């Protein structure tokens, strides 16, 4: 792909979008554009169409979404369903409207059935019920995947969906009310360590297994998809390795220097028992992750410490 190609990254200020921007710049791409929410409301169909018609990008990457953990999904089901459908549908429809050939849609591993066989293959989509605690977000993302598949089938355009496993890294959300499990743990252990190594209470039993991918590795997968015409419409992006939530907690506890007790609140939901991605499809094309979990957690915690003034410590 020519380094002069114009690339529009929706959601460029978020954790994923900003990582994608950095990855393209690192590879020598310099004609990259993005708009903050104050300048462009992606839920406004007319505004999105006008922007694409005016800017005429050659590649559109949808890294914009309303995201959050179990608590946020349970508390705001309507927003998680409606806002995400509006954002992605407007971007996909506007891209087709301006005859754009390359569109990369980013989703989540939560699109797969709760009790699907492990590891999760792309073919397992729509083969069983979803995990109830995040089905609102999942249904929105599934509709985006199917829209991109429909456009490939009907119009022959290179619209591809990348489904990452649990992402983490710099610019993550560390707010305890809305964050995902890994950044929430970093925040909890950090605050507890600074409060006399107070006990840390975590949701569930600690037995579910999860896979985690550093956002910079995900960003490289996006660049890979942009630079190559991928033969399928849907690809899992992950490490192919998982660990228990309890092991994750102990890894983060060590990284933050917390020496107190970990308490598991079994009255809170565990979520899906296991979510390991089958990444053979992407591996077969040549993409593989590079950052280990231990290295990635250290990198993320270092970033958190450098930016901890953005997060008020919680007295425990």
SETOR-76141 format. One record per atom (N, C-alpha, C): z, x, y; residue in one letter. Coordinates in steps of 0.02 Angstrom, whole numbers, plus 50000, padded with zeros to 5 digits. Example, Ala and Ser with C-alpha at 12.3 -4.5 7.8 and 13.67 -1.06 7.14 Angstrom:
503905066049716A/503905061549775A/503905066049835A/503545064249888S/503575068449947S/503945064550002S/
end
This chain:
500005004249940X/500005000050000X/500005004450062X/499575002750110X/499535006650172X/500195006450210X/500405012250235X/501055012650270X/501045008850337X/500455006850360X/500405003050422X/500464995550411X/500504993350349X/500524986250335X/501114983050370X/501004977050396X/501534973450433X/501954969550383X/502604970850383X/503064967850336X/503594963750373X/503664957450356X/504184953250385X/504734952250334X/505354954150353X/505934953250310X/506364947750338X/506394942050304X/506834936650324X/507534938150300X/508024937650344X/508704939450327X/508824946850333X/508494950150380X/508514957450385X/509194960150407X/509624955950433X/510284958250455X/510824957650401X/510664954350346X/511134953550291X/511174959850248X/511604959650199X/511694965450155X/511044967250119X/510704962250090X/510094963550052X/509514965250099X/509424961050150X/508864962150196X/508894968850232X/509494970850253X/509554977350288X/509424983150240X/509624982350177X/509484987550127X/508734988050114X/508394982250111X/507674982150101X/507324985550160X/507554984150221X/507274987350281X/507344994850276X/507944997250259X/508055004550253X/507615007650200X/507525004050144X/507125006750089X/506395007450109X/506125002450145X/505435003050168X/505355008750219X/505825009250265X/505795014750314X/505825021550279X/506245022050229X/506305028450192X/505655030350159X/505255025350139X/504615026650107X/504045027550158X/504205027350222X/503705028750273X/503385022750305X/503605016650288X/503335010650320X/503665009850388X/503265008250438X/503535008150506X/503385001650544X/502974997450515X/502784991250549X/503174985450518X/503834985550527X/504284980650496X/504584976150550X/504594969650538X/504864965150588X/505394960550556X/505844958150599X/506354953450578X/506634949850639X/506914944050627X/507184939950682X/507874937550664X/508344938150711X/509014935550700X/509024928050704X/509564925050681X/509624917750679X/509604914650748X/509784918450799X/509754915750867X/509034915350892X/508614919550865X/507914919750886X/507464915250842X/507674914150780X/507264910150734X/507714906650684X/507714900050685X/508084896050636X/507614894750577X/507744897950522X/507304897350464X/507314890350433X/507784886250454X/507804879250431X/507334874850470X/507034877650523X/506564873950566X/505854875450544X/505534870650510X/504874871850481X/504354873750533X/504344870150589X/503834871550641X/503934878550670X/504554880550681X/504684887150709X/504464892650662X/504584891750597X/504384896850548X/503624897350545X/503284891650545X/502544891750544X/502264895150606X/502554893650664X/502324896650726X/502424904250725X/502984906550700X/503124913750698X/502624917350654X/502494914750593X/502034918150549X/501324918050575X/501134912550607X/500464912150636X/500374917050693X/500914918250730X/500884922850787X/500924930150765X/501384931650720X/501514938650701X/501014941150649X/500754936850607X/500254938550556X/500474944450511X/501064944050479X/501244949450433X/500804949150370X/500754954750336X/500364954950274X/500814954350212X/501454955550222X/501954954850168X/502554951150196X/502794946050160X/503404942550179X/503914943350123X/504524945150141X/505064945950093X/505624941250113X/505794936650068X/506314931750081X/506984934250054X/507364937650098X/508034939850082X/508554935750119X/508344929950144X/508794925650183X/509064920150138X/509714919050142X/510034913850102X/510744912650126X/510984906750112X/511694905350121X/512034907150055X/512494912050057X/512784914549995X/513544914249998X/513854914649939X/514584914749935X/514804914449863X/515454914949852X/515734914949785X/515894907849761X/516314907449709X/516484901049679X/516804896349730X/517274898949770X/517624894649818X/517144891749869X/516694895949895X/516224893549946X/515744888449917X/515494889649855X/515044884849823X/515374878149811X/516004878349789X/516364872149776X/516534868349840X/516654871949894X/516864868849957X/516284866049996X/515704869449993X/515134867350034X/514504866249991X/514534861649941X/513954860749897X/513324858449933X/513394853949982X/512804851450017X/512444856950054X/512824860950091X/512514866350130X/512184871550084X/512504872950028X/512214877949983X/511564875549952X/511504869149942X/510884866349915X/510364865449969X/510544861950022X/510054860150073X/509824866150115X/510294870150140X/510104875750183X/509654880650146X/509824882150083X/509404886850046X/508724884050030X/508674877650015X/508014874650004X/507594874650068X/507904873050124X/507534873050188X/507274879950204X/507714885050198X/507514891850216X/506934894150173X/506994893750107X/506474896450063X/505844892250066X/505914885550068X/505314881350068X/504914882250131X/505244883050187X/504894884150250X/504514890750249X/504834895950222X/504504902550219X/503914902450170X/504014899350113X/503474899150063X/502884894950088X/503034889050114X/502504884650139X/502124887750197X/502494890750244X/502164893950302X/501734899850280X/501964903650231X/501584909350206X/500934907050174X/500974901650135X/500364898950105X/499904896150159X/500194893050210X/499814890050265X/499394895250302X/499664901450311X/499294906750346X/498904911050298X/498854908950234X/498454912350184X/498714919250167X/499374919950166X/499694926350150X/499624927750075X/499454933950058X/499334935649988X/499954938349952X/500424941549988X/500994944849956X/501654941949982X/502024938649937X/502674935649954X/503164937549900X/503754940049920X/504274941949872X/504894937649885X/505074933749835X/505634929149840X/506224932049802X/506804932449835X/507404935149803X/507884929549785X/508104929449723X/508554924249700X/509194927049672X/509404924549614X/510044926449585X/510044924949511X/510444928749474X/510504927549402X/510834920949386X/511124917549435X/511454911049422X/510944905549408X/510294907049413X/509784902049396X/509764900549321X/510064904949281X/510014904049208X/510584899649182X/510474896349125X/510984891849097X/511644895449085X/512194891649092X/512864894449084X/512954897749016X/512714894548964X/512824896948896X/512194899748864X/511744902248904X/511124905148877X/511284911448836X/510874913048786X/510994919148747X/510994925248793X/511374930248772X/511414936448810X/511054942048773X/510724946548810X/510624946548883X/510124941148904X/510154939448968X/509744934048995X/509024936249004X/508574932748969X/507864934048977X/507564929049028X/507024931149060X/506694926749108X/506484920149075X/506324920349011X/506094914348976X/506644909148966X/507274910848981X/507824906148971X/507904901349029X/507514902149081X/507554897649138X/507424890449116X/507864885849138X/507814878649125X/507874876749052X/508244880649014X/508344879048943X/509034876148928X/509454875148980X/510114872348968X/510474871149034X/511084868049031X/511464866449091X/511684872749128X/511744872049194X/511964877549237X/512724877949239X/512974883649265X/513684884249279X/513874879549336X/514324874749326X/514474869649377X/514724872449443X/515064878249442X/515364880749504X/514844883649553X/514244885049530X/513734887449578X/513054884149567X/513054878049538X/512414874849524X/512034873049587X/512374871849642X/512044869949705X/511584875649729X/511844881549730X/511454887449749X/510904888749697X/511084888049633X/510604889449580X/510004884749582X/510134878349593X/509584873449594X/509104875049651X/509374877049709X/508944878949765X/508504884749745X/508804889849715X/508424895849697X/507914894449642X/508084890149596X/507604888249543X/506984885049574X/507094880749624X/506514877549657X/506074882749691X/506374887949719X/505984893349750X/505574897149699X/505874898549642X/505514901949587X/504914897849565X/505024891349557X/504474887049533X/503934886249585X/504114886249649X/503614885949703X/503164892049700X/503464897949693X/503074904049690X/502624904149628X/502894901749572X/502494901349511X/501904896549521X/502034890849554X/501504885949565X/500954888749610X/501144892649660X/500644895549705X/500224900749668X/500534904749625X/500154909449584X/499644905649541X/499884900249510X/499464896449463X/498904892849499X/499064889749556X/498564885549589X/498114889349637X/498394894449671X/498014897949723X/497884905249707X/498164907749653X/498014914649632X/498304920049677X/498824918449714X/499114923349760X/499684927249727X/499834933049754X/500334937549726X/501024935749753X/501294930149731X/501974927949749X/502414929249689X/502934933249698X/503354935349643X/504084934149659X/504474932449608X/505194931249616X/505584936649580X/506054939649616X/506504944649587X/507204941749584X/507494941749524X/508154938849515X/508664944449503X/509034946549554X/509524951849544X/510154949349511X/510494953849477X/511164952549454X/511634952749514X/512284952849504X/512764953049559X/512664959349601X/512544958349665X/512414963849711X/513034965649751X/513074971849771X/513614974149814X/513374980349852X/513754982249904X/513574988249940X/513734987750014X/513484992350055X/513594992250127X/513364985650157X/513724983350208X/513584977050243X/513724970850200X/514124971750147X/514324965950107X/514814961650147X/514954955750121X/515424951150153X/516104952050121X/516604954250160X/517274955450134X/517774950050156X/517524944450181X/517954938950199X/518234935650136X/518894934950132X/519204932650071X/519044925350054X/518824921450103X/518664914450090X/517954913450064X/517514917950078X/516804916850062X/516474922450023X/516824927750007X/516504933549976X/516434932849900X/516004937049872X/515934937549800X/516484941849770X/516504942249704X/517084945149670X/517194952549687X/516674956749687X/516774963849697X/517024965449768X/516684963149821X/516954964549888X/517624961249901X/517744955349870X/518394952149878X/518944956449848X/518804959549791X/519294964049761X/519424970149804X/518894973049831X/518974978749875X/519444977049932X/519314971349963X/519724969150019X/520454967949997X/520554964549941X/521234963049918X/521624969349901X/521314973949864X/521664980049845X/521794984449906X/521324984649953X/521424988550014X/522014985750054X/522024979250065X/522564976250103X/523234977150068X/523234976350002X/523864977049965X/524124984249967X/523654989049961X/523864996149965X/524184997750032X/523934994550085X/524214995750152X/524824991450166X/525014987350118X/525624983250123X/526124985250069X/526224991750061X/526714994250014X/526534993349941X/525884993549926X/525644992549858X/525884985849829X/525834980649870X/526034973949848X/525604971649789X/525854967049748X/525454964449692X/524814961149717X/524294961649676X/523654958449692X/523524952949642X/523434946849667X/523294941149623X/522544939849622X/522254939549561X/521544938449552X/521424932149511X/520854929049523X/520684922649491X/520524923649417X/520724918649376X/520504918349307X/520904922749260X/520594924149203X/520914927949150X/520734935349151X/520194937149185X/519954944049185X/519504945649127X/519384940749083X/518974942149023X/518224941249031X/517984937049079X/517254936449086X/516934943149100X/516314943749079X/515954950049088X/515414949149140X/515354954249183X/514864953949237X/514494960549244X/513904960049271X/513464965849284X/513394966549360X/513394972749384X/513364973849456X/512834979049472X/512454977649525X/511914982149547X/512004983849620X/511974990249636X/512024992349706X/511424989849745X/511544987449805X/511014984249844X/510444989049859X/510584995549863X/510045000349877X/509565000849818X/509825000049757X/509384999749698X/508954993449699X/509264987849719X/508884981649725X/508324982449777X/508484985649832X/507984986549885X/507384990649860X/507524995649818X/506974999649790X/506544995449743X/506854990549710X/506464986049667X/505994981749710X/506224979749769X/505804975849815X/505204980049838X/505334986249856X/504784990649876X/504284991449818X/504554992249758X/504134992849698X/503684986749690X/503984980849700X/503594974549693X/503074973949747X/503224976449807X/502754976149862X/502164980849852X/502294986449822X/501774991549814X/501344990549752X/501554985949709X/501184984749647X/501064977249637X/500514975649606X/500364968649589X/500664967449520X/501234964049518X/501584962949456X/501254957349416X/501194958249350X/500814953349310X/501164946649299X/501834946449303X/502204940149292X/502474937549358X/502704931249358X/502954928249420X/503704929249429X/504074931049375X/504794931349378X/505054937649343X/505494941249378X/505774947449351X/506534947849364X/506904949549312X/507614951049320X/507684958149347X/508184959049390X/508314965749418X/509064967149409X/509224972149369X/509924973849357X/509984980649326X/510574981849296X/510704988249263X/510654987849188X/510724981749160X/510734981049088X/511404982849058X/511914983849101X/512584985649078X/513094981049112X/513614978949075X/514124974849106X/514824977249086X/515324974249116X/516024975849102X/516444969649117X/517064969649091X/517494963949104X/517734964149177X/517914958249202X/518194957849270X/518834961949274X/519204962249219X/519824966249218X/519654973649226X/519144976049192X/518934983049200X/518684984449270X/518324979549298X/518094980249367X/518684980949415X/519194976749405X/519784976949448X/520124983749444X/520184986449384X/520514992949377X/520104998549409X/519444997949405X/519005002949437X/519085002749513X/519104996749541X/519174996049613X/519884998049635X/520374996249595X/521064998149610X/521125005749617X/520815009249571X/520835016549573X/520475019249635X/519905016249652X/519515018649709X/519885017649775X/520285012349779X/520645010849841X/521335014049844X/521565016949789X/522215020149788X/522795015349780X/522665009149764X/523205004249754X/523585005849690X/524255005649694X/524675007349636X/525135001649615X/525004995649640X/525434989949624X/525194986149563X/525484980249553X/525344976049496X/524734971649508X/524364970349454X/523814965449455X/524044959149419X/524014953449452X/524224947149423X/523614942649415X/523514939949355X/522944935649341X/523154928349343X/522834924449387X/522994917349395X/522534913249350X/522784911649290X/522374908149240X/522254900849257X/522574898349311X/522444891349332X/521784890949370X/521514896549390X/520884896749427X/520304897749378X/519704895249395X/519134895549348X/518874902649338X/518624903849278X/518304910249262X/517564910349280X/517254904549282X/516534904349290X/516184905749224X/515554907749227X/515164909149167X/515494914749125X/515554913849059X/515884918949017X/515554925849021X/514884925849023X/514534932249026X/513864931249061X/513644936249098X/513004935849132X/512694942749134X/512374944649080X/512044951149075X/511284949949076X/510944953749118X/510224952749125X/509824956949075X/509314953949047X/508804957749010X/508304960349061X/508294966949068X/507874969949121X/507284973749092X/507124972149029X/506574975748996X/505904974649030X/505814968749061X/505184967349094X/505064972049152X/505584973149194X/505514977849250X/505494985049226X/505904986649177X/505904993449149X/505214995149121X/504894990249090X/504234991449062X/503714993149113X/503834991149175X/503364992649230X/503534999249265X/504145001849253X/504315008349282X/504895008549329X/505195002749346X/505775002749391X/506425003249351X/506895007449374X/507555007849344X/508075009249400X/508685006849390X/509215008149439X/509425015449435X/509735017949489X/509935024949492X/510675025949507X/511015020949536X/511695021849561X/512195018949510X/512655023149486X/513165020849439X/513665016349474X/514035012249435X/514515007649465X/515075011449501X/515335016649470X/515875020449501X/515655023549567X/515055026549567X/514785029449629X/514665024049681X/514405018349659X/514255012949706X/514875009949737X/515405009149697X/516035006449724X/516325011349775X/516315017749761X/516565022749809X/516165022349874X/515505022049868X/515065021549926X/515225015249967X/515335009649933X/515475003349967X/516155003550000X/516655006349966X/517325006849996X/517325011550056X/516955016950052X/516895021450110X/516595017750170X/516085013650157X/515785009750211X/516285004750239X/516655001550194X/517164996750216X/517685000050261X/517915006050242X/518405009550283X/518135011250352X/517505013150355X/517195014850419X/517095008750463X/517085002850432X/516964996650469X/517544991650462X/518124994150443X/518694989650428X/518954986150490X/518774988550550X/518984984950611X/518664978050616X/518144976850574X/517834970250574X/518224965150533X/518714967650494X/519084963250450X/519834964050462X/520144958750482X/520864958850495X/521244959250430X/521694964150425X/522094964850364X/522544958850353X/522644957050291X/523064951350273X/523744953850251X/524274951250282X/524954952950261X/525124949150198X/525354952650147X/525484949650082X/526244948950071X/
end
